[in-house]
C-alpha cells in the first residue's frame, strides 16, 4: 500500500520524505489556503521534494476553464496529478487529460457509482472520502471495500483507490486489509502509526538495563 501525505505544509512534507516511507502528496484548495503560500511555486517546490504523484487541484468548475487549469498544473512537473471534482465536467476533463497521458486524481467521491465513472474516464486515482462519510453516519470503509471489489473485476481499469479524508490509524489498517492501493493521511495520523505505549515502556527498560552492563557497541 502506498502512503501519501494530505498536506500543503512543506516542512511536514520534507520531514516525512526524510523517513523514506512517503510515496506521494495530496493537496486541495483548503490545504493551500491553510499553507498561505502562492499555489504554483508551492506545488513546484513539493514536486522537487517528492518524486511520487503530487495532487494539485483545479479551482474552477466549468469544463473549459478546468481543462486550461489542468493543463497548466500538469506542466509544473512530471509527477503532478491533476485533481478534478467528481462532476460531469470534472470527469470530462479527466478523460481529456488522461488521454493525453496526464495523471488525474478524481476527488470528492462518495459512492461506488461515482467510482465506476471515474475508472471509465481513465482516472489514475479515485479519492473516496472515508472520514466525511463516517461524519454523516455512513460507513466510509464499506465504500472502500465496494470500490476495491468492483475494480478487481475489470483488468482493463487501472484506477488506483486512494483512501482520502483519513482521520485515524484504524482507517489505514482497515484500508490495507481491504487492499486499497493508496492512503492519504494528515501528518499527525501518520505519526500515530508509530505509537504504542508498550514500545515506549519496553525501550525505556532496555536502555536502562544496557546502561547497567557498562558496555558500548561503538
Ligand atoms: C483528499 O485528497 C482530500 O484532500 C482530503 O483527504 C480531505 O480530507 P478532510 O475530509 O479531512 O478534509
Boltz pocket constraint, residues with backbone or C-beta under 6 A from the ligand:
constraints:
  - pocket:
      binder: B
      contacts: [[A, 6], [A, 26], [A, 27], [A, 28], [A, 107], [A, 127], [A, 129], [A, 131], [A, 132], [A, 163], [A, 164], [A, 165], [A, 166], [A, 184]]
      max_distance: 6.0
